[in-house]
Amino acid sequence: MKRKYLDKIKKLESAPKKINLFSQKEIEQIEDLYKILPETVFNKKQNVRKKGWLPNYNKELDKIYIEKINEAIGDFKFDTLKSESGEDYYGLYHESFSPLKVHVDSGFKEDDIIYKQIITPLSPIGDTIFFTKRWYGPSTTFTNDPEELNFKPKPGQNERSNKHLGDKEFDKEIHKKYLSHIDINNLKGLEVEYIYPWKIGETLIVDRSHIHCASSRISGKKLGLTTFTKK
């Protein structure tokens, strides 16, 4: 896939930024909403459960959420999954029981101007690791496993690629501390740009071109809300 507006995407990019976007009450409302939403996906292979934030379950919270994101990143469009009736999800709750491996959430349409990814932790233990390398192809899971590389994705599923790999050995201390769930050979050529330790009450804003993964630090499960945006 070749991005039609790559220059515009790059001009919108910036360093990862953590902010206190929501009040404690709003975080609690976001947590409560998760409990009542219907399940969207339960991926047993990835060991992750997902629920889309459907509009109109809490109209006041819908309005607050959109306004707060607009204050933080300016004008945007949602680029998340859609409901069966075609409505945009405001975000995607992801409840992980094992840490996600190296991937990028860069979308699937070559004419989209991908923008920011908003991550709001709803559990206190865990980290997200961001690498310096960027990716402008479609959403991809990165692997050096020959069997995985033969995977043929359906529409809306991540591609598989080993094009993230380079020659430089990955830092062994960082691997031991944060990324023991990943084959170190699958990190060759990558360097860490930013490690975000999850904290309830904070929100992280990052570019969607950032290659990233979860750390191996997890306690039972890890719950967060992610919203993908475009211009």
Helices and strands as residue ranges (DSSP letters): H 6-11, E 17-19, H 24-36, E 41-43, E 48-52, H 59-73, E 77-78, E 92-96, E 103-104, E 114-121, E 127-134, E 140-142, H 146-149, E 159-161, H 172-178, G 184-187, E 192-197, E 203-207, E 210-214, E 222-230
